[in-house]
Amino acid sequence: MPKTPKSSPPKTARTKANRAKRRRLSLVIRQAVRKEKEERAERHAGIRQAPRAGKPRTRRASRR
């Protein structure tokens, strides 16, 4: 038998403030992660473009 839908409780000032706080916090975390990813990508790109010291880059033999 299907359940009947329940009405949600009334929105209080405290719940609204908590939701807003949580939303802001998650936004800040998302931005920090995005910035970190961008910096990491830049660092890796810089590493890859630099020529390797020592042996020249050659094709490896297949493992099969």
Buried (B, 14 or more C-beta within 10 A) or exposed (E): EEEEEEEEEEEEEEEEEEEEEEEEEEEEEEEEEEEEEEEEEEEEEEEEEEEEEEEEEEEEEEEE
